[in-house]
């Protein structure tokens, strides 16, 4: 059962790599709107990572 949570963390790592490259691409755009969207997506990415990692760690301790 704990292998499923390890798989979730591995998938989160790959998703982070792809999402981060997309966010950096948005932040580098000259448009103010794309920079704001990029920063909002980066904030959302950090929040989702925090929630998923905390959930996974709580399941490992149980």
PDBQT receptor file of N, H, CA, C and O in Angstrom, charges set to zero:
ATOM      1  N   UNK A   1       0.818  -1.191   0.000  1.00  0.00    +0.000 N 
ATOM      2  CA  UNK A   1       0.000   0.000   0.000  1.00  0.00    +0.000 C 
ATOM      3  C   UNK A   1       0.867   1.263   0.000  1.00  0.00    +0.000 C 
ATOM      4  O   UNK A   1       0.483   2.279  -0.580  1.00  0.00    +0.000 OA
ATOM      5  N   UNK A   2       2.012   1.201   0.637  1.00  0.00    +0.000 N 
ATOM      6  H   UNK A   2       2.323   0.376   1.108  1.00  0.00    +0.000 HD
ATOM      7  CA  UNK A   2       2.872   2.376   0.671  1.00  0.00    +0.000 C 
ATOM      8  C   UNK A   2       3.535   2.637  -0.681  1.00  0.00    +0.000 C 
ATOM      9  O   UNK A   2       4.006   3.742  -0.952  1.00  0.00    +0.000 OA
ATOM     10  N   UNK A   3       3.564   1.606  -1.522  1.00  0.00    +0.000 N 
ATOM     11  H   UNK A   3       3.181   0.709  -1.302  1.00  0.00    +0.000 HD
ATOM     12  CA  UNK A   3       4.126   1.810  -2.856  1.00  0.00    +0.000 C 
ATOM     13  C   UNK A   3       3.265   2.764  -3.675  1.00  0.00    +0.000 C 
ATOM     14  O   UNK A   3       3.777   3.481  -4.535  1.00  0.00    +0.000 OA
ATOM     15  N   UNK A   4       1.977   2.777  -3.416  1.00  0.00    +0.000 N 
ATOM     16  H   UNK A   4       1.560   2.195  -2.717  1.00  0.00    +0.000 HD
ATOM     17  CA  UNK A   4       1.090   3.701  -4.128  1.00  0.00    +0.000 C 
ATOM     18  C   UNK A   4       1.438   5.148  -3.787  1.00  0.00    +0.000 C 
ATOM     19  O   UNK A   4       1.397   6.019  -4.656  1.00  0.00    +0.000 OA
ATOM     20  N   UNK A   5       1.781   5.405  -2.528  1.00  0.00    +0.000 N 
ATOM     21  H   UNK A   5       1.815   4.698  -1.822  1.00  0.00    +0.000 HD
ATOM     22  CA  UNK A   5       2.143   6.766  -2.136  1.00  0.00    +0.000 C 
ATOM     23  C   UNK A   5       3.506   7.160  -2.695  1.00  0.00    +0.000 C 
ATOM     24  O   UNK A   5       3.733   8.326  -3.018  1.00  0.00    +0.000 OA
ATOM     25  N   UNK A   6       4.407   6.197  -2.811  1.00  0.00    +0.000 N 
ATOM     26  H   UNK A   6       4.223   5.250  -2.549  1.00  0.00    +0.000 HD
ATOM     27  CA  UNK A   6       5.685   6.486  -3.462  1.00  0.00    +0.000 C 
ATOM     28  C   UNK A   6       5.483   6.795  -4.940  1.00  0.00    +0.000 C 
ATOM     29  O   UNK A   6       6.161   7.656  -5.500  1.00  0.00    +0.000 OA
ATOM     30  N   UNK A   7       4.556   6.094  -5.562  1.00  0.00    +0.000 N 
ATOM     31  H   UNK A   7       4.005   5.395  -5.107  1.00  0.00    +0.000 HD
ATOM     32  CA  UNK A   7       4.232   6.369  -6.956  1.00  0.00    +0.000 C 
ATOM     33  C   UNK A   7       3.628   7.766  -7.107  1.00  0.00    +0.000 C 
ATOM     34  O   UNK A   7       3.923   8.475  -8.070  1.00  0.00    +0.000 OA
ATOM     35  N   UNK A   8       2.789   8.154  -6.160  1.00  0.00    +0.000 N 
ATOM     36  H   UNK A   8       2.550   7.579  -5.378  1.00  0.00    +0.000 HD
ATOM     37  CA  UNK A   8       2.210   9.502  -6.192  1.00  0.00    +0.000 C 
ATOM     38  C   UNK A   8       3.312  10.549  -6.105  1.00  0.00    +0.000 C 
ATOM     39  O   UNK A   8       3.283  11.540  -6.834  1.00  0.00    +0.000 OA
ATOM     40  N   UNK A   9       4.283  10.340  -5.219  1.00  0.00    +0.000 N 
ATOM     41  H   UNK A   9       4.307   9.535  -4.627  1.00  0.00    +0.000 HD
ATOM     42  CA  UNK A   9       5.384  11.296  -5.097  1.00  0.00    +0.000 C 
ATOM     43  C   UNK A   9       6.239  11.338  -6.363  1.00  0.00    +0.000 C 
ATOM     44  O   UNK A   9       6.692  12.410  -6.766  1.00  0.00    +0.000 OA
ATOM     45  N   UNK A  10       6.462  10.194  -6.985  1.00  0.00    +0.000 N 
ATOM     46  H   UNK A  10       6.095   9.324  -6.657  1.00  0.00    +0.000 HD
ATOM     47  CA  UNK A  10       7.238  10.168  -8.227  1.00  0.00    +0.000 C 
ATOM     48  C   UNK A  10       6.495  10.894  -9.348  1.00  0.00    +0.000 C 
ATOM     49  O   UNK A  10       7.096  11.649 -10.112  1.00  0.00    +0.000 OA
ATOM     50  N   UNK A  11       5.198  10.665  -9.439  1.00  0.00    +0.000 N 
ATOM     51  H   UNK A  11       4.709  10.053  -8.818  1.00  0.00    +0.000 HD
ATOM     52  CA  UNK A  11       4.401  11.368 -10.453  1.00  0.00    +0.000 C 
ATOM     53  C   UNK A  11       4.354  12.864 -10.177  1.00  0.00    +0.000 C 
ATOM     54  O   UNK A  11       4.342  13.671 -11.106  1.00  0.00    +0.000 OA
ATOM     55  N   UNK A  12       4.328  13.230  -8.909  1.00  0.00    +0.000 N 
ATOM     56  H   UNK A  12       4.338  12.574  -8.154  1.00  0.00    +0.000 HD
ATOM     57  CA  UNK A  12       4.346  14.644  -8.544  1.00  0.00    +0.000 C 
ATOM     58  C   UNK A  12       5.653  15.292  -8.987  1.00  0.00    +0.000 C 
ATOM     59  O   UNK A  12       5.660  16.440  -9.430  1.00  0.00    +0.000 OA
ATOM     60  N   UNK A  13       6.746  14.568  -8.868  1.00  0.00    +0.000 N 
ATOM     61  H   UNK A  13       6.741  13.635  -8.508  1.00  0.00    +0.000 HD
ATOM     62  CA  UNK A  13       8.034  15.098  -9.299  1.00  0.00    +0.000 C 
ATOM     63  C   UNK A  13       8.045  15.373 -10.801  1.00  0.00    +0.000 C 
ATOM     64  O   UNK A  13       8.486  16.436 -11.237  1.00  0.00    +0.000 OA
ATOM     65  N   UNK A  14       7.562  14.421 -11.587  1.00  0.00    +0.000 N 
ATOM     66  H   UNK A  14       7.204  13.557 -11.233  1.00  0.00    +0.000 HD
ATOM     67  CA  UNK A  14       7.506  14.628 -13.037  1.00  0.00    +0.000 C 
ATOM     68  C   UNK A  14       6.546  15.762 -13.401  1.00  0.00    +0.000 C 
ATOM     69  O   UNK A  14       6.838  16.559 -14.292  1.00  0.00    +0.000 OA
ATOM     70  N   UNK A  15       5.418  15.834 -12.726  1.00  0.00    +0.000 N 
ATOM     71  H   UNK A  15       5.181  15.186 -12.003  1.00  0.00    +0.000 HD
ATOM     72  CA  UNK A  15       4.461  16.909 -12.993  1.00  0.00    +0.000 C 
ATOM     73  C   UNK A  15       5.059  18.262 -12.630  1.00  0.00    +0.000 C 
ATOM     74  O   UNK A  15       4.813  19.254 -13.315  1.00  0.00    +0.000 OA
ATOM     75  N   UNK A  16       5.838  18.305 -11.559  1.00  0.00    +0.000 N 
ATOM     76  H   UNK A  16       6.037  17.499 -11.002  1.00  0.00    +0.000 HD
ATOM     77  CA  UNK A  16       6.484  19.556 -11.160  1.00  0.00    +0.000 C 
ATOM     78  C   UNK A  16       7.479  20.033 -12.206  1.00  0.00    +0.000 C 
ATOM     79  O   UNK A  16       7.562  21.227 -12.493  1.00  0.00    +0.000 OA
ATOM     80  N   UNK A  17       8.223  19.111 -12.766  1.00  0.00    +0.000 N 
ATOM     81  H   UNK A  17       8.155  18.141 -12.532  1.00  0.00    +0.000 HD
ATOM     82  CA  UNK A  17       9.212  19.494 -13.778  1.00  0.00    +0.000 C 
ATOM     83  C   UNK A  17       8.520  20.112 -14.988  1.00  0.00    +0.000 C 
ATOM     84  O   UNK A  17       8.939  21.160 -15.479  1.00  0.00    +0.000 OA
ATOM     85  N   UNK A  18       7.472  19.469 -15.462  1.00  0.00    +0.000 N 
ATOM     86  H   UNK A  18       7.132  18.617 -15.063  1.00  0.00    +0.000 HD
ATOM     87  CA  UNK A  18       6.763  20.000 -16.629  1.00  0.00    +0.000 C 
ATOM     88  C   UNK A  18       6.021  21.297 -16.304  1.00  0.00    +0.000 C 
ATOM     89  O   UNK A  18       6.006  22.222 -17.117  1.00  0.00    +0.000 OA
ATOM     90  N   UNK A  19       5.414  21.368 -15.138  1.00  0.00    +0.000 N 
ATOM     91  H   UNK A  19       5.426  20.616 -14.478  1.00  0.00    +0.000 HD
ATOM     92  CA  UNK A  19       4.681  22.576 -14.759  1.00  0.00    +0.000 C 
ATOM     93  C   UNK A  19       5.641  23.744 -14.554  1.00  0.00    +0.000 C 
ATOM     94  O   UNK A  19       5.333  24.874 -14.934  1.00  0.00    +0.000 OA
ATOM     95  N   UNK A  20       6.791  23.481 -13.961  1.00  0.00    +0.000 N 
ATOM     96  H   UNK A  20       7.041  22.563 -13.653  1.00  0.00    +0.000 HD
ATOM     97  CA  UNK A  20       7.750  24.551 -13.719  1.00  0.00    +0.000 C 
ATOM     98  C   UNK A  20       8.279  25.126 -15.028  1.00  0.00    +0.000 C 
ATOM     99  O   UNK A  20       8.443  26.340 -15.147  1.00  0.00    +0.000 OA
ATOM    100  N   UNK A  21       8.546  24.272 -16.009  1.00  0.00    +0.000 N 
ATOM    101  H   UNK A  21       8.413  23.286 -15.913  1.00  0.00    +0.000 HD
ATOM    102  CA  UNK A  21       9.019  24.791 -17.293  1.00  0.00    +0.000 C 
ATOM    103  C   UNK A  21       7.938  25.633 -17.971  1.00  0.00    +0.000 C 
ATOM    104  O   UNK A  21       8.244  26.628 -18.627  1.00  0.00    +0.000 OA
ATOM    105  N   UNK A  22       6.682  25.235 -17.814  1.00  0.00    +0.000 N 
ATOM    106  H   UNK A  22       6.433  24.427 -17.282  1.00  0.00    +0.000 HD
ATOM    107  CA  UNK A  22       5.585  26.024 -18.385  1.00  0.00    +0.000 C 
ATOM    108  C   UNK A  22       5.462  27.378 -17.683  1.00  0.00    +0.000 C 
ATOM    109  O   UNK A  22       5.249  28.404 -18.329  1.00  0.00    +0.000 OA
ATOM    110  N   UNK A  23       5.596  27.369 -16.366  1.00  0.00    +0.000 N 
ATOM    111  H   UNK A  23       5.769  26.535 -15.841  1.00  0.00    +0.000 HD
ATOM    112  CA  UNK A  23       5.497  28.610 -15.594  1.00  0.00    +0.000 C 
ATOM    113  C   UNK A  23       6.646  29.548 -15.947  1.00  0.00    +0.000 C 
ATOM    114  O   UNK A  23       6.432  30.749 -16.111  1.00  0.00    +0.000 OA
ATOM    115  N   UNK A  24       7.843  29.024 -16.066  1.00  0.00    +0.000 N 
ATOM    116  H   UNK A  24       8.017  28.048 -15.933  1.00  0.00    +0.000 HD
ATOM    117  CA  UNK A  24       8.992  29.864 -16.429  1.00  0.00    +0.000 C 
ATOM    118  C   UNK A  24       8.800  30.452 -17.821  1.00  0.00    +0.000 C 
ATOM    119  O   UNK A  24       9.154  31.606 -18.064  1.00  0.00    +0.000 OA
ATOM    120  N   UNK A  25       8.245  29.672 -18.725  1.00  0.00    +0.000 N 
ATOM    121  H   UNK A  25       7.957  28.734 -18.528  1.00  0.00    +0.000 HD
ATOM    122  CA  UNK A  25       7.957  30.184 -20.064  1.00  0.00    +0.000 C 
ATOM    123  C   UNK A  25       6.951  31.322 -20.032  1.00  0.00    +0.000 C 
ATOM    124  O   UNK A  25       7.067  32.279 -20.798  1.00  0.00    +0.000 OA
ATOM    125  N   UNK A  26       5.966  31.221 -19.151  1.00  0.00    +0.000 N 
ATOM    126  H   UNK A  26       5.872  30.444 -18.529  1.00  0.00    +0.000 HD
ATOM    127  CA  UNK A  26       4.985  32.301 -19.032  1.00  0.00    +0.000 C 
ATOM    128  C   UNK A  26       5.597  33.544 -18.402  1.00  0.00    +0.000 C 
ATOM    129  O   UNK A  26       5.307  34.663 -18.824  1.00  0.00    +0.000 OA
ATOM    130  N   UNK A  27       6.439  33.355 -17.399  1.00  0.00    +0.000 N 
ATOM    131  H   UNK A  27       6.675  32.446 -17.056  1.00  0.00    +0.000 HD
ATOM    132  CA  UNK A  27       7.030  34.505 -16.711  1.00  0.00    +0.000 C 
ATOM    133  C   UNK A  27       7.985  35.260 -17.632  1.00  0.00    +0.000 C 
ATOM    134  O   UNK A  27       8.140  36.472 -17.485  1.00  0.00    +0.000 OA
ATOM    135  N   UNK A  28       8.620  34.584 -18.564  1.00  0.00    +0.000 N 
ATOM    136  H   UNK A  28       8.494  33.599 -18.683  1.00  0.00    +0.000 HD
ATOM    137  CA  UNK A  28       9.562  35.241 -19.479  1.00  0.00    +0.000 C 
ATOM    138  C   UNK A  28       8.873  36.032 -20.589  1.00  0.00    +0.000 C 
ATOM    139  O   UNK A  28       9.532  36.797 -21.294  1.00  0.00    +0.000 OA
ATOM    140  N   UNK A  29       7.589  35.867 -20.753  1.00  0.00    +0.000 N 
ATOM    141  H   UNK A  29       7.054  35.246 -20.181  1.00  0.00    +0.000 HD
ATOM    142  CA  UNK A  29       6.864  36.598 -21.800  1.00  0.00    +0.000 C 
ATOM    143  C   UNK A  29       6.850  38.096 -21.471  1.00  0.00    +0.000 C 
ATOM    144  O   UNK A  29       6.851  38.473 -20.299  1.00  0.00    +0.000 OA
ATOM    145  N   UNK A  30       6.836  38.940 -22.491  1.00  0.00    +0.000 N 
ATOM    146  H   UNK A  30       6.835  38.633 -23.443  1.00  0.00    +0.000 HD
ATOM    147  CA  UNK A  30       6.819  40.382 -22.238  1.00  0.00    +0.000 C 
ATOM    148  C   UNK A  30       5.458  40.898 -21.760  1.00  0.00    +0.000 C 
ATOM    149  O   UNK A  30       5.365  42.024 -21.273  1.00  0.00    +0.000 OA
ATOM    150  N   UNK A  31       4.433  40.108 -21.890  1.00  0.00    +0.000 N 
ATOM    151  H   UNK A  31       4.509  39.193 -22.286  1.00  0.00    +0.000 HD
ATOM    152  CA  UNK A  31       3.092  40.546 -21.512  1.00  0.00    +0.000 C 
ATOM    153  C   UNK A  31       2.919  40.493 -19.995  1.00  0.00    +0.000 C 
ATOM    154  O   UNK A  31       3.336  39.534 -19.345  1.00  0.00    +0.000 OA
ATOM    155  N   UNK A  32       2.302  41.533 -19.444  1.00  0.00    +0.000 N 
ATOM    156  H   UNK A  32       1.963  42.312 -19.972  1.00  0.00    +0.000 HD
ATOM    157  CA  UNK A  32       2.036  41.569 -18.004  1.00  0.00    +0.000 C 
ATOM    158  C   UNK A  32       1.047  40.488 -17.596  1.00  0.00    +0.000 C 
ATOM    159  O   UNK A  32       1.159  39.915 -16.512  1.00  0.00    +0.000 OA
ATOM    160  N   UNK A  33       0.088  40.214 -18.452  1.00  0.00    +0.000 N 
ATOM    161  H   UNK A  33      -0.003  40.680 -19.332  1.00  0.00    +0.000 HD
ATOM    162  CA  UNK A  33      -0.925  39.205 -18.145  1.00  0.00    +0.000 C 
ATOM    163  C   UNK A  33      -0.300  37.821 -18.023  1.00  0.00    +0.000 C 
ATOM    164  O   UNK A  33      -0.644  37.065 -17.114  1.00  0.00    +0.000 OA
ATOM    165  N   UNK A  34       0.601  37.488 -18.915  1.00  0.00    +0.000 N 
ATOM    166  H   UNK A  34       0.881  38.102 -19.653  1.00  0.00    +0.000 HD
ATOM    167  CA  UNK A  34       1.225  36.164 -18.846  1.00  0.00    +0.000 C 
ATOM    168  C   UNK A  34       2.130  36.042 -17.622  1.00  0.00    +0.000 C 
ATOM    169  O   UNK A  34       2.253  34.956 -17.055  1.00  0.00    +0.000 OA
ATOM    170  N   UNK A  35       2.759  37.131 -17.209  1.00  0.00    +0.000 N 
ATOM    171  H   UNK A  35       2.659  38.014 -17.670  1.00  0.00    +0.000 HD
ATOM    172  CA  UNK A  35       3.581  37.100 -15.997  1.00  0.00    +0.000 C 
ATOM    173  C   UNK A  35       2.700  36.871 -14.776  1.00  0.00    +0.000 C 
ATOM    174  O   UNK A  35       3.055  36.083 -13.900  1.00  0.00    +0.000 OA
ATOM    175  N   UNK A  36       1.563  37.544 -14.707  1.00  0.00    +0.000 N 
ATOM    176  H   UNK A  36       1.275  38.184 -15.419  1.00  0.00    +0.000 HD
ATOM    177  CA  UNK A  36       0.642  37.363 -13.582  1.00  0.00    +0.000 C 
ATOM    178  C   UNK A  36       0.102  35.937 -13.563  1.00  0.00    +0.000 C 
ATOM    179  O   UNK A  36       0.031  35.315 -12.503  1.00  0.00    +0.000 OA
ATOM    180  N   UNK A  37      -0.278  35.420 -14.721  1.00  0.00    +0.000 N 
ATOM    181  H   UNK A  37      -0.220  35.926 -15.582  1.00  0.00    +0.000 HD
ATOM    182  CA  UNK A  37      -0.775  34.039 -14.797  1.00  0.00    +0.000 C 
ATOM    183  C   UNK A  37       0.328  33.067 -14.381  1.00  0.00    +0.000 C 
ATOM    184  O   UNK A  37       0.058  32.097 -13.672  1.00  0.00    +0.000 OA
ATOM    185  N   UNK A  38       1.549  33.310 -14.807  1.00  0.00    +0.000 N 
ATOM    186  H   UNK A  38       1.768  34.097 -15.383  1.00  0.00    +0.000 HD
ATOM    187  CA  UNK A  38       2.667  32.450 -14.428  1.00  0.00    +0.000 C 
ATOM    188  C   UNK A  38       2.915  32.447 -12.934  1.00  0.00    +0.000 C 
ATOM    189  O   UNK A  38       3.161  31.395 -12.343  1.00  0.00    +0.000 OA
ATOM    190  N   UNK A  39       2.852  33.619 -12.318  1.00  0.00    +0.000 N 
ATOM    191  H   UNK A  39       2.653  34.473 -12.798  1.00  0.00    +0.000 HD
ATOM    192  CA  UNK A  39       3.051  33.692 -10.874  1.00  0.00    +0.000 C 
ATOM    193  C   UNK A  39       1.904  33.042 -10.110  1.00  0.00    +0.000 C 
ATOM    194  O   UNK A  39       2.123  32.409  -9.078  1.00  0.00    +0.000 OA
ATOM    195  N   UNK A  40       0.687  33.194 -10.611  1.00  0.00    +0.000 N 
ATOM    196  H   UNK A  40       0.509  33.708 -11.450  1.00  0.00    +0.000 HD
ATOM    197  CA  UNK A  40      -0.447  32.520  -9.968  1.00  0.00    +0.000 C 
ATOM    198  C   UNK A  40      -0.335  31.004 -10.091  1.00  0.00    +0.000 C 
ATOM    199  O   UNK A  40      -0.632  30.279  -9.141  1.00  0.00    +0.000 OA
ATOM    200  N   UNK A  41       0.090  30.527 -11.250  1.00  0.00    +0.000 N 
ATOM    201  H   UNK A  41       0.331  31.116 -12.021  1.00  0.00    +0.000 HD
ATOM    202  CA  UNK A  41       0.289  29.085 -11.419  1.00  0.00    +0.000 C 
ATOM    203  C   UNK A  41       1.422  28.567 -10.537  1.00  0.00    +0.000 C 
ATOM    204  O   UNK A  41       1.351  27.450 -10.024  1.00  0.00    +0.000 OA
ATOM    205  N   UNK A  42       2.464  29.374 -10.361  1.00  0.00    +0.000 N 
ATOM    206  H   UNK A  42       2.522  30.281 -10.778  1.00  0.00    +0.000 HD
ATOM    207  CA  UNK A  42       3.557  28.976  -9.477  1.00  0.00    +0.000 C 
ATOM    208  C   UNK A  42       3.076  28.879  -8.033  1.00  0.00    +0.000 C 
ATOM    209  O   UNK A  42       3.456  27.956  -7.313  1.00  0.00    +0.000 OA
ATOM    210  N   UNK A  43       2.252  29.816  -7.611  1.00  0.00    +0.000 N 
ATOM    211  H   UNK A  43       1.943  30.566  -8.196  1.00  0.00    +0.000 HD
ATOM    212  CA  UNK A  43       1.674  29.769  -6.267  1.00  0.00    +0.000 C 
ATOM    213  C   UNK A  43       0.781  28.548  -6.105  1.00  0.00    +0.000 C 
ATOM    214  O   UNK A  43       0.824  27.877  -5.074  1.00  0.00    +0.000 OA
ATOM    215  N   UNK A  44      -0.018  28.260  -7.109  1.00  0.00    +0.000 N 
ATOM    216  H   UNK A  44      -0.053  28.805  -7.947  1.00  0.00    +0.000 HD
ATOM    217  CA  UNK A  44      -0.876  27.077  -7.070  1.00  0.00    +0.000 C 
ATOM    218  C   UNK A  44      -0.039  25.799  -7.027  1.00  0.00    +0.000 C 
ATOM    219  O   UNK A  44      -0.383  24.854  -6.317  1.00  0.00    +0.000 OA
ATOM    220  N   UNK A  45       1.044  25.769  -7.776  1.00  0.00    +0.000 N 
ATOM    221  H   UNK A  45       1.324  26.537  -8.353  1.00  0.00    +0.000 HD
ATOM    222  CA  UNK A  45       1.934  24.610  -7.785  1.00  0.00    +0.000 C 
ATOM    223  C   UNK A  45       2.535  24.365  -6.404  1.00  0.00    +0.000 C 
ATOM    224  O   UNK A  45       2.607  23.222  -5.952  1.00  0.00    +0.000 OA
ATOM    225  N   UNK A  46       2.962  25.417  -5.742  1.00  0.00    +0.000 N 
ATOM    226  H   UNK A  46       2.903  26.346  -6.109  1.00  0.00    +0.000 HD
ATOM    227  CA  UNK A  46       3.528  25.282  -4.396  1.00  0.00    +0.000 C 
ATOM    228  C   UNK A  46       2.469  24.783  -3.419  1.00  0.00    +0.000 C 
ATOM    229  O   UNK A  46       2.748  23.915  -2.592  1.00  0.00    +0.000 OA
ATOM    230  N   UNK A  47       1.260  25.322  -3.508  1.00  0.00    +0.000 N 
ATOM    231  H   UNK A  47       1.032  26.027  -4.180  1.00  0.00    +0.000 HD
ATOM    232  CA  UNK A  47       0.186  24.902  -2.605  1.00  0.00    +0.000 C 
ATOM    233  C   UNK A  47      -0.189  23.435  -2.817  1.00  0.00    +0.000 C 
ATOM    234  O   UNK A  47      -0.371  22.697  -1.849  1.00  0.00    +0.000 OA
ATOM    235  N   UNK A  48      -0.303  23.017  -4.056  1.00  0.00    +0.000 N 
ATOM    236  H   UNK A  48      -0.155  23.617  -4.843  1.00  0.00    +0.000 HD
ATOM    237  CA  UNK A  48      -0.658  21.618  -4.343  1.00  0.00    +0.000 C 
ATOM    238  C   UNK A  48       0.455  20.682  -3.878  1.00  0.00    +0.000 C 
ATOM    239  O   UNK A  48       0.183  19.613  -3.330  1.00  0.00    +0.000 OA
ATOM    240  N   UNK A  49       1.703  21.081  -4.097  1.00  0.00    +0.000 N 
ATOM    241  H   UNK A  49       1.924  21.949  -4.542  1.00  0.00    +0.000 HD
ATOM    242  CA  UNK A  49       2.819  20.262  -3.623  1.00  0.00    +0.000 C 
ATOM    243  C   UNK A  49       2.783  20.112  -2.108  1.00  0.00    +0.000 C 
ATOM    244  O   UNK A  49       2.990  19.016  -1.586  1.00  0.00    +0.000 OA
ATOM    245  N   UNK A  50       2.524  21.193  -1.410  1.00  0.00    +0.000 N 
ATOM    246  H   UNK A  50       2.355  22.083  -1.833  1.00  0.00    +0.000 HD
ATOM    247  CA  UNK A  50       2.465  21.147   0.046  1.00  0.00    +0.000 C 
ATOM    248  C   UNK A  50       1.379  20.190   0.519  1.00  0.00    +0.000 C 
ATOM    249  O   UNK A  50       1.607  19.382   1.420  1.00  0.00    +0.000 OA
ATOM    250  N   UNK A  51       0.208  20.280  -0.083  1.00  0.00    +0.000 N 
ATOM    251  H   UNK A  51       0.023  20.936  -0.814  1.00  0.00    +0.000 HD
ATOM    252  CA  UNK A  51      -0.916  19.430   0.326  1.00  0.00    +0.000 C 
ATOM    253  C   UNK A  51      -0.633  17.963   0.028  1.00  0.00    +0.000 C 
ATOM    254  O   UNK A  51      -0.862  17.102   0.877  1.00  0.00    +0.000 OA
ATOM    255  N   UNK A  52      -0.139  17.676  -1.168  1.00  0.00    +0.000 N 
ATOM    256  H   UNK A  52       0.047  18.376  -1.857  1.00  0.00    +0.000 HD
ATOM    257  CA  UNK A  52       0.105  16.279  -1.549  1.00  0.00    +0.000 C 
ATOM    258  C   UNK A  52       1.226  15.665  -0.710  1.00  0.00    +0.000 C 
ATOM    259  O   UNK A  52       1.108  14.526  -0.259  1.00  0.00    +0.000 OA
ATOM    260  N   UNK A  53       2.297  16.403  -0.500  1.00  0.00    +0.000 N 
ATOM    261  H   UNK A  53       2.392  17.329  -0.866  1.00  0.00    +0.000 HD
ATOM    262  CA  UNK A  53       3.407  15.867   0.288  1.00  0.00    +0.000 C 
ATOM    263  C   UNK A  53       2.992  15.667   1.738  1.00  0.00    +0.000 C 
ATOM    264  O   UNK A  53       3.360  14.668   2.356  1.00  0.00    +0.000 OA
ATOM    265  N   UNK A  54       2.237  16.597   2.280  1.00  0.00    +0.000 N 
ATOM    266  H   UNK A  54       1.938  17.408   1.778  1.00  0.00    +0.000 HD
ATOM    267  CA  UNK A  54       1.768  16.446   3.663  1.00  0.00    +0.000 C 
ATOM    268  C   UNK A  54       0.829  15.255   3.804  1.00  0.00    +0.000 C 
ATOM    269  O   UNK A  54       0.916  14.510   4.780  1.00  0.00    +0.000 OA
ATOM    270  N   UNK A  55      -0.059  15.071   2.848  1.00  0.00    +0.000 N 
ATOM    271  H   UNK A  55      -0.130  15.676   2.055  1.00  0.00    +0.000 HD
ATOM    272  CA  UNK A  55      -0.971  13.926   2.863  1.00  0.00    +0.000 C 
ATOM    273  C   UNK A  55      -0.193  12.619   2.780  1.00  0.00    +0.000 C 
ATOM    274  O   UNK A  55      -0.481  11.670   3.509  1.00  0.00    +0.000 OA
ATOM    275  N   UNK A  56       0.788  12.575   1.894  1.00  0.00    +0.000 N 
ATOM    276  H   UNK A  56       1.022  13.346   1.302  1.00  0.00    +0.000 HD
ATOM    277  CA  UNK A  56       1.573  11.357   1.717  1.00  0.00    +0.000 C 
ATOM    278  C   UNK A  56       2.391  11.039   2.966  1.00  0.00    +0.000 C 
ATOM    279  O   UNK A  56       2.470   9.882   3.378  1.00  0.00    +0.000 OA
ATOM    280  N   UNK A  57       2.992  12.051   3.561  1.00  0.00    +0.000 N 
ATOM    281  H   UNK A  57       2.927  12.990   3.226  1.00  0.00    +0.000 HD
ATOM    282  CA  UNK A  57       3.765  11.808   4.777  1.00  0.00    +0.000 C 
ATOM    283  C   UNK A  57       2.882  11.358   5.933  1.00  0.00    +0.000 C 
ATOM    284  O   UNK A  57       3.305  10.543   6.753  1.00  0.00    +0.000 OA
ATOM    285  N   UNK A  58       1.671  11.877   6.008  1.00  0.00    +0.000 N 
ATOM    286  H   UNK A  58       1.328  12.539   5.343  1.00  0.00    +0.000 HD
ATOM    287  CA  UNK A  58       0.768  11.438   7.077  1.00  0.00    +0.000 C 
ATOM    288  C   UNK A  58       0.364   9.979   6.882  1.00  0.00    +0.000 C 
ATOM    289  O   UNK A  58       0.154   9.263   7.861  1.00  0.00    +0.000 OA
ATOM    290  N   UNK A  59       0.253   9.533   5.644  1.00  0.00    +0.000 N 
ATOM    291  H   UNK A  59       0.423  10.114   4.848  1.00  0.00    +0.000 HD
ATOM    292  CA  UNK A  59      -0.085   8.136   5.381  1.00  0.00    +0.000 C 
ATOM    293  C   UNK A  59       1.101   7.213   5.671  1.00  0.00    +0.000 C 
ATOM    294  O   UNK A  59       0.906   6.056   6.042  1.00  0.00    +0.000 OA
ATOM    295  N   UNK A  60       2.321   7.714   5.505  1.00  0.00    +0.000 N 
ATOM    296  H   UNK A  60       2.479   8.654   5.204  1.00  0.00    +0.000 HD
ATOM    297  CA  UNK A  60       3.485   6.894   5.826  1.00  0.00    +0.000 C 
ATOM    298  C   UNK A  60       3.616   6.684   7.329  1.00  0.00    +0.000 C 
ATOM    299  O   UNK A  60       4.042   5.618   7.773  1.00  0.00    +0.000 OA
ATOM    300  N   UNK A  61       3.252   7.690   8.111  1.00  0.00    +0.000 N 
ATOM    301  H   UNK A  61       2.906   8.556   7.751  1.00  0.00    +0.000 HD
ATOM    302  CA  UNK A  61       3.354   7.582   9.563  1.00  0.00    +0.000 C 
ATOM    303  C   UNK A  61       2.270   6.691  10.145  1.00  0.00    +0.000 C 
ATOM    304  O   UNK A  61       2.437   6.135  11.230  1.00  0.00    +0.000 OA
ATOM    305  N   UNK A  62       1.160   6.552   9.432  1.00  0.00    +0.000 N 
ATOM    306  H   UNK A  62       1.024   7.004   8.550  1.00  0.00    +0.000 HD
ATOM    307  CA  UNK A  62       0.037   5.757   9.946  1.00  0.00    +0.000 C 
ATOM    308  C   UNK A  62       0.285   4.274   9.849  1.00  0.00    +0.000 C 
ATOM    309  O   UNK A  62      -0.568   3.478  10.242  1.00  0.00    +0.000 OA
TER     310      UNK A  62
